[in-house]
């Protein structure tokens, strides 16, 4: 029931009289505040009331001094200021009189009082030990006071009735046993607690609503955080009987959760444990706002793990069948699917198959809206799940792969093709793609599909064009002219996007696994194209790594290797990248250099010397320093250059991650590279599988001569 239903109709011209009532006793204050509340609930009166400083001062003073004495009085005053808070223009009024801080104090007190009463009711049977000869004073009803105004006759009749009831109640209490007393007292406490809870919920609702309105100001919200607004909201979440209050509290928490300080405060108070039961509520609005809050919290890894531990994943999956909750449920599932351990949990039921079927039914939905649609989120979720082999197999089973490819090509959907690309990554699915190789290859070279769609097709081809898949790779490459297309993508003059160039490099490395393809690419100038692309994108570690892998694939075949070593500058780049910070790049370079070292060419000796320098970089630095100080003229490096002078003056061979340049006169290396080279050369001390012995063994005459020169310089 509204607090103003029992008072007469208020008139704006009598507002001064209502203010005077605020200076009387509690009953008059309640009446005056109720009349003022009636006026404030009419938006047309707010401007006039906001100009009345006497009114606002009296309301704030009464709330500050009397809020502990009457919940009804506090509710009326807070409700009045809530009416002001619904309009931003009046927020300054609330801030000026510090009503927000007062409201938080009121809420804190009421929550603590409710907890005390609840503990008293729950422990009443053990704590209650009344004395039969002496009746507790709390059980003796107080006599009803005479009213200050009204009809005396009616008052006398009411007083006589109350006296009769009091006497009979007093007689019953005196003659009652301990068990009866305990039962009566416990029932009274329960009734009082229920009444108190109901009145408190009205106060809490208007107080939280007012705080929510003024929290649009970031500075005000920061002050609320310092006064632990999150703790008050979570403390009030136990009122499950009041759905409207719960919706308000969760909405407030959702607004606060966008700041990391508030999110951490919620996490420390076990917010996930308190939100989990709300998902079972029959109220759709409460479930919706709870999912919104949970979605904000899923950006935190620890809170996502907490949701998984509480077995909330099946609940989120159930909401995918609810039209009202499907979008939020999909967003939460998308965040949860980023963890590889959670991906496996999706496969423990038919969830993955259902999600794939939903995607096939809604793949061509409208995506022009500013906010992603549920289908977009569903597609992103499936892309994440496709990285799990078991989930990927479930997606492609029962003819779903054919349907996915058909819709991907029909709508030229790049995200759907990305899903297909992820599915083709797993060995269990690769045989299923054999019949679709022609379709994917044709989409790459047709020049009709969008560029982002072609990028995904290139990635798919890189996964499935493998001789182990019973595919004639060379026939596919020749049939669809893939080699000219790869060279076109690698050409810097075409100005393709970085991702497109990277996809071309990956595809080139993949098809070079076939000897005929590798020879054809080398003959068409593929090695030179790879080096040129590497020169323009040497700062990208992924591009460098994939290019070195393509070199490794070409070096596996004699004809292609001869062309790569003799006709391109690839060996120079490989020597330079031997000192790269990226561990994977260094490993791949070492593998390539091992193959080049066994070939009969001028690079074999140079590679040995450079590995010697890499291994003994610190020692050589000291030698050169001492030689410069001593003025010795016998220390000139007579090693033949491995590049022409023109190339050395016009090109920089080092990448952004290289620690030393081949053109640098001082061969000084960091300790990290020295240790890395030392460990590699130590392992290479014995002859490897290819019959190449390490330069540190001292069995090369050139190395012996170089070592003797360095020894002379040092002496």
N, C-alpha and C positions, 0 to 999 in steps of 0.2 A: 504494500500500500504506500502511496506517495506521502511524504511528510506534510504536504500542504492540503490534504483532502479534508482535514477536520477544522480548518480555520476559515473565516469569512473571506469574501472576495476583496482583494487589495486594490487600492486606488493610488495612482502615482502622486496625486496632489497631497496625499496624507502621509507621504514618506517620512516627514519630520516626526510625526507621531510614532511611527514604527521605530524610528531611531531612539526615541525616548524610552521605549519599552526595553531596549537593550541595556539600560542602566538600572533596571529593577531586579527582582529575584529571578531564579531559574525558569519558573513557569512563564513569566512575562517575556523573558529573553527568548524562550522557545517560540512563543507566539509572535513576537516581533520579527524574529529571523525567518519564520515561515511566511509571513506577509511580504517581507522583502524578497524572499525567494520567488514568490508568485510573480512579482514585478520583473525579476531578472530573467524568468523563463520566457518572457516576451521580448524578442530581439529588438523591438522598436523602443524599448525603455532603457536599453543598455547605455546608450550615449548619455542620456540624462543622469543615470545612476553613476556612470564613471566620472561625471563632473562634480558629484556630491562628495567632497572630501570628508565631511563629517560622518557620512554613512560608511564609507570605506574604512576610515580610522576606527569607528566603533566596532565594525565587524571583525577587523583584524585584532583589535584589543580583546574582544570577548573570546575569540578563538584561541588567542594566546593564553588567556588567564583561566578560562572556564572549560576547556575541552575535556578535562578529566572528569568533570562532574556530570556531563550529560552527552550521551552518544547522539541523541536526537538533535540537540543544539549544534554539535559539531557537524552533523550531516547537513543541516540546513545551511550553515555558513559555507562549508566546502562546496556544496551544490551551487550556491550563489556564485562563487568564484569560478566554478566550472563553466557556468553560462558565459562568463567573460572570456574564458580560455578558448571557446569555440571560434573566436575571431582573433586573428593575429594582431589587429589594431589595439586590442585591450591586454595583450600579454605584458606590456610595460606596467600596467596597474598591478598585476599579480606579482611581478618581480619587485616592484617598488615596496610593497608591503610584506615581502618575504613569505608569501603564502605557501610556496612550494616547500620550503624548509619546514614550516609548521605542519604541513600535511604529512611529510615523511615522519616527523616525530609522533604525530597522532597515529599513523598506521603502525609504527613500531610498537607503541604502547598497547594498542588494541590486539596486535598479534601475540604479544607476550601475555596479556591478560587472558586471552583465549587459551593459550597453552597451559596456564596455571589452572584455569577452571577445568580443562580437560584432564589434567593430571589428578585433580581433586576428585573428579567423578570416577575415573578409572581405579583409583586407589582408595575409594571411600569405604569399602567393606572392611578392609584391614586397618584403616586409620580411625574409623569411628568406634569409640568406646565411651558411650554416654553413662553418666551417673544417674541411677534411677531416682534418687532422692532430690536431685537438683537438676532442673530443666535448663539447658543451655539458653543463653539470652537470645541467640540468633533465631530460636524457634518461637519466641514470644512475639506475636504480631504487635507492631506499634499502633497506638490509637490514631484514628483518622482525625487530622486537624480540621478545624472549621474553615470553610472557604472564606476568602477575603471579600468576595462579592457573590451575589446570587440570591436565590429565594431561601430564606432561613427555614421555612417549613419543610421544604424538600430536603434541605441539608439535615434537619433533625431526624426525619424519617430514615434517611440513609445512614445516619450515625447510629440509630437504634438497631437497624438491621446488622450493621457491622459489629456492634457489641454482642448481639446474640451469636453471630458466627464465631466471634473471637472466643466467647466463653465456652461454646461447645467444642471448638477446636482445642482450647486449652485443657478442657476436661479429658478429651480423648488422648492428648499427649501425656497427661499425668498418669492415666490408667494403662497406657500401652506398655508392652514388653520391649526388650532390647531389639529383638528381631523386627518387630513392627516399626520401631523407631528407625532402624537402619534402612528398612525398605522404603518408608515414607520419605526419609531424608534423601535417599539415593534417587528416588523418582523426582523429587523436587529439584535436585541439582541437575538432573538430565533435562527437565523442562526449562530450567533457567538457562542452561547451556545452549539449548536449542533456540530459545528466544534471543539470547545474547548473540549467537552466531548469525541469526537472521538480520538483526539490526546492524551488526558489524559489517555484514556483506554489502549492505546499502552504502555504508560509509566508505568501505574499501573501494567499491566500484567507482563512486564519484571522485574519490581522491586519486586513484590510479588513472582515471580518465583525464582528469585535469593535468596531472603530471605528464601524461602521454602527449597532450596537446602542446604544452609549453616546452617539451623536449625537442621541438623543431630547432630551437636555438642550441648550437653546439656547445656554447659555453655553459648554458644551463644544464645540459645533459652531462657535461663533465663534472659539474658540482654534484649532480645526482649520483654519479659513479663514486665520487669520494665519500658520499654519505651512505653508500652501499644500497643503492636502489635494487640491484640484482638480488641481494639477499632478502630484501622485503618481498619482492615479487615471488621468488621461489618459496619463501615461507608461507605465502598465501595460496600456493597451488594445492594445498591439501583440501580446499573447499570444493570437492568434486560434486557436491550437490547443486552448486550454483553454476550452471553451464555458461551463462552470460559473463560472470566474473572470470571464469577460466579462459574464455575466448579473449577477453580484454588483457589478462595477464600474459598469455602466450603471444598475443600481438605486440604487446609492449616489449617482451623479451626478444621477439624477432627484430624489432627496430633497433634495440640496443646491441644485438649480436653482430652488427656490421663493424663494430669497433673491437679491436683485439683485446683491449683491457676488459671489456664486458664479457667477451667470449671466454677469456681465461677464468674470470670470476664464476661464470656459469659452469665451466668444466670442473673447477675445484669444489663446487657444491653438488656434483652428481646430477647435472641437468638431464642427461640421457636416461638415467634410471627413473626420473619423474615424468618424462615425456612418453616413455614406452607404454604405460597403461592407457594414455589418452588416445592412442591409435585404435583401441577397441571400442571407442565411444560410438554410440549410434548417431550422434550429432555430426552431420557432414561438415558444417562450418568449423567446428572444433578440430576435426581431423585435418581439414584443409590448412588451417593456420598452424597446426602442429607440424605438418609436413613442410611448410614454408620455413619454420624455425629450424627443423632438422636439416633442410637443404643448406641453410646458411652455416650450420655447424659442420657439415660434411667437408668443408674446405680445410678442416683441421684433421690431420692424419690420426692422431690419438683418439679423437672423438669418433672417427669412422671405425676404428678398431673396436671401440666400446660398443657401437651399434651391432657389429658382427658378433661380439661376445654375448650380447643380450638376445641373439637370435632374431633380430629385427628384419633380416633380409627376406624371409618368406612373407612377412607382412607387406613390405614394399612391393614384392612381386604380385601379391594379391590385388593391390591397388591399380595395377596396370589394366585390369578389366573394368575399372570404374571410370566413366567418362569425365567425372568432375575432378578426379585425383590423378589421372594418368600422366599429365604433363609433369607435375611435381614428382611423382613416383619415378618417372623415367630419368629426371635430372639427378635424383638421389642415387639411383642405380648406376648411372653413368659415373658418378664420382666414386662409388664403391668398386666399380669394375676396373679402376686404375691400379688396384693392388692385385698382383699376380696370384696371391693366395686366395683371394675372393673369387677370381675368375673360375676356379675349380668348383666352388660352391654352386655356381649357376648350373653346372652340368649334372648335379645330383638329382635333378628332377627334369621334367619336360619343359623347363623354362626357356632354354635356348631355342628349342624347336618352335615354341609358341611365339617367341619374339621374332623369329625369322618369318613365320607365317604372317604375323602382324605387319612386318615390313613389306612383304610382297603384296599385301592388300592395300597398303597406303603409300607406296613408294612415290607416286606422282602427286603428292599433296602440294598445296600452295606454300611456297617458301618466300614469298615476297614481303611478308610482314617483318617489322623491325625485330620482333622477338622470335626466336626459333620456335617452330611448331613442334608438336609432340613427335611427328614423324622424323624431323631432323635429329631430335635427341635420341630417338630410337635407333636411327641409323648410326649415330656416333657410338651408342652403347654396343651395337653389334660389331662395329669396327674394333672396339677394345676387346670384346670377347673373342674375336677371330684370331687373336694372338695365342690363345690357348688351343693346343692341338685337339684336345677332346671336344671342346666347344666347336672348333672349326669343323671337325668331322660330323658333328650333329647338324650343323648348318647346311652341309652339302649333301646329307643323306636324303633318301627318298625323292630324288629328282629336284631338290631345291636349288642346286647349283645351276642347272639349266634355266630355271625360272629367274634366278638372280642375274645371270648373264643376259638373258633376253630383255629384261627390264632395263638393265644398265645400258645396253646398246640402243634400245628404243628411245629412251629419254635422254641419252648422253649425260647421264648423271655421274659426275666425277667422284662424289662420296660413295656411291654404290660401287663404282669401279674400284675404289680404294679398298672396300670390303672384299671384293673378289681378289684383289692383289694380296691381301693378308691371308686369305684362304689358300692361295696358291703357294704360300711360303712353306707349308707343312708337307712332309714326304707322303703322308697317308692320302693327301688329296691330289697330288701331282698327276697320278695316272688319269684322274677324271678330266683333266684339262687338255688331254691330247686331242680330242675331237674339236676343241675350240681354238686351237693354235692359229688356224687360218683366219678366223673371225677377228681375233685380237691383232694379228699382224696386219690384216687389211685395214683395220681402224687406225693403225699407226701411220701408214703411208698414204691414206686416202686424202689427207689435208682437208677434210670436211669437219672433223670433230674439234671441239674446243681444246685449247692447249692443256688445261688442267686434266681433261679426260685422257689426252694422249700420254701425259706423264704417267698416269696410273697404268695405262696399257703397256708402256715401256717397262715399268716395274714388274708387271705380270709376266711379260715375255722373258725377262731376266730370270724369273723363278722357274719357268717351265721349259725353256729352251736348253735342255741338257741331254746329252747322248744316253744317259742312264734311264731316261723316260721313254725309250723306244721311239725317239723322234729323230728323223733325218734333219739335223740342224742346218746343214749346208743347203739342202733342198728348200727349206723354208726361207733361208736368207736370200737365196737366188730368186725364188719365186716372187717374193714381195720386195726385192731391191732394198733390203735393210742396210747393206753396207753404205751405199750412197747417202741414205738418210742419216746414218750415224755420223758420217763425215760432215754432212751439212749442219747437224746440230752442234758438232764440236768447233765449227768454223766461227771465230770471234766476229767476223763480219756479219753474220746472221743476227747477232745480238739477241740470242735466245736467253730466257730466264735461267738463273743459276740452277734451279731445280731440274729444268729440262736438260741442261748440259750434264748435270750429274747423272741423270737417268740414262743419257746416251753413253756415258763412260761405263756405267754399270752393265748396260746391255752389251757393249763392246767386249768387256771382260768376260761376260757369260758365254758369248758365242765363240770366243777364242779358245774355249775348251775343246772345240772341234778343230783338228789339224787343217783341214781344207779351208775352213772359215778364217783361221788365224793367218794362213798364207795369203788368202785373198785380201784381207784387211791390210796386211803389211804391204802387199803389192800396190794397193790403192792409195798408199800414203797414210794409213791409219796411225802408224807410230809417230810420224811428224805431227799429225793432227792432235794426238794425245799430249805431246810435249807442248804444243802451242797453247792448248787449253790449260795445261798445268801452269804455264808461265803467267797466264792472266788470272788464275784463281788459286795461286799458291798459298794464300792466307787461309783457305778453307781446308781444315784437316780431313774432313770427310771426302772432299774431292781429291786431295792428294793421296789418301789411302786407297781409294778406288782406282785411281790412275796407276799407282804402283802395282796393284793387283792385276790390272790389265796387262802391264808389262810382264808380270810373272807368268800370266797365261800364255803370252806370245813367246816368251823365252822357253816354254816347255816344248816347242816345236822347232826343229833345226832351221828350216827355211825362214820362218818368221823371226826367229832369234837372230839369224845372220843379218837380216834386213834391219832389224831394230838397232843392233849394235853398230853396224857400219854406216848406216844412212841417217841416223838421228843422234841427238844429243842426250838421249835417255840415260846412258851410263853416267854422264857427268851429273845429271840431276840425282841419280841414285846414290852416287858417292856423297853428294852434298847432303842428301836427306838421311844419310847414315848417322848423322848426329842430331837428328830432330828430337824435340822434347817428347813427342808422342811415341809411346812404347810400341804400339801396333805398327806404326809406320817404320820404325827402326827394324822390327822383326821382318817385315815384308821386304825392306831394302836389303837386309842381310841375305835373305833367300835369293833375291835376284842377283846380287853381286857374286854369290857362290856359283851360280850358273855361268855368269859372264867370265869368272876367273878360270874356268876349265876350257874356255874357248881359246883358240890360237889367234890372239890379236894383241894389240898394244895395250889394251885395257887391263889385262891380267896383271902385269907388273905394276901398273899404276894403282890398282886396287890393293895390292899387297902393301905398297908404300903408304897409302892413305890409312889402311888399317893399323900399320905400325905407328904412324903418327897419332892416330886416335888412341891407341893403347898407351903410348908413351908421351902423351901431350904435355904433361907437366914437366917431365924430364927434358924434353926438347926445348921447352920455353926457357928453362934455366940455362941450357947449353947456349942457346942463341943470345941470351942476355950476357953471359960471361964472354962469349966470343966478340960481341960488340964492344964491350969494355976493354978487352985485351987487344983489340985491333988486328986480330988474326985475319989474314986474307985467304986462308985455305978452306974457309967454311962455306964457300958458295955452293948453292944447291944446283947440281948439274943434271937434275932429273928432267927428262924431256917433257915439254908441255903436252897436255892431253887435249887442249883446245887451241884453236887458232887465235892469234893475237887480236884479230878483228872481232871475234865473238866475245873474247874476254873484256874488251873495252866497250861493247855495246849492250851486253846483257848482264844482269845480276843473277847469279845462280842460287843464292840462298833464299830460303823461305823466311817468313816472318818469325817462325819458331826455331830457326837454326841458331845454333850457338856460335858458329864460326863460319866464315866464308872461305871458299876455296881460293879466292883472289887475295885473301889477307896474308900479309907477309909474316905475321906472327902466329904460329900454330899453337895458340894457347887454348886449352879446353877446361871446362869446369870439372870439378871433382865427380859430379854425377855421371858425365859422359865417360870420364876416365875409368870409373868403376864398371860401367856398363860394358865398355870395350874390353876391359881386362877380363871380365867374366866370360865374354864371348870368345876371346882369343885363347883363354885357358881351356875352354871346352874344345876349341878347334885345334888343340895341340896335336892331336892324332889325326891321321888321314881320314877324311870324311868319305861318305859313300861314293862321291864322284871322283875320288882319288886326288883331291887338292890338299896339299899340306900347308900349314899356316906359316906366315912369314916369321913368326917368333921362333920357329925351329932352327933357324940359322942355316938352312940348307941351300939357300939361293945365293949365288955368287954376287949378284947385284946388291942384295941385302947385306952381305958381308962387307962389301966395299963401303956401302953407306954407313954401316955401323963403325967401321974403322975411321972414317972421316969424322964422325961425331965424337969418337973417343979422342982423336987428336985435338979437336977443338976444345974439348973439355979439359985436356991436359994443358 
